[in-house]
Amino acid sequence: MRIVLWALILAVAWTAALASIARSVGLHSTPGTWAGVFGLPGVVIANWTETYVLHRYNVYAGYTIMFLVNWIFYCSVILGVVSVKRSLWN
């Protein structure tokens, strides 16, 4: 449960940061590029989904897809880190 909660916090923080950067300096700025890199799985899958499945671009749908994909991704990464840590301690 703690892994899911930590991943949720990370996904919410990243999505809020990306939305803030997009509204202030833009996504093609240095901070926007780095925010896209840190949220890479979500950014790529959201853009692909909007292009090939939805056939239109909607800001809220994009952020929602990015959030969900990154939440799942962060859960798997944190679970992997915990697994490696446990295997090294034993």
HELIX and SHEET records of a PDB file:
HELIX    1   1 ARG A    2  SER A   24  1                                  23    
HELIX    2   2 THR A   30  PHE A   38  1                                   9    
HELIX    3   3 LEU A   40  THR A   49  1                                  10    
HELIX    4   4 GLU A   50  LEU A   54  3                                   5    
HELIX    5   5 VAL A   59  TRP A   89  1                                  31    
END                                                                             
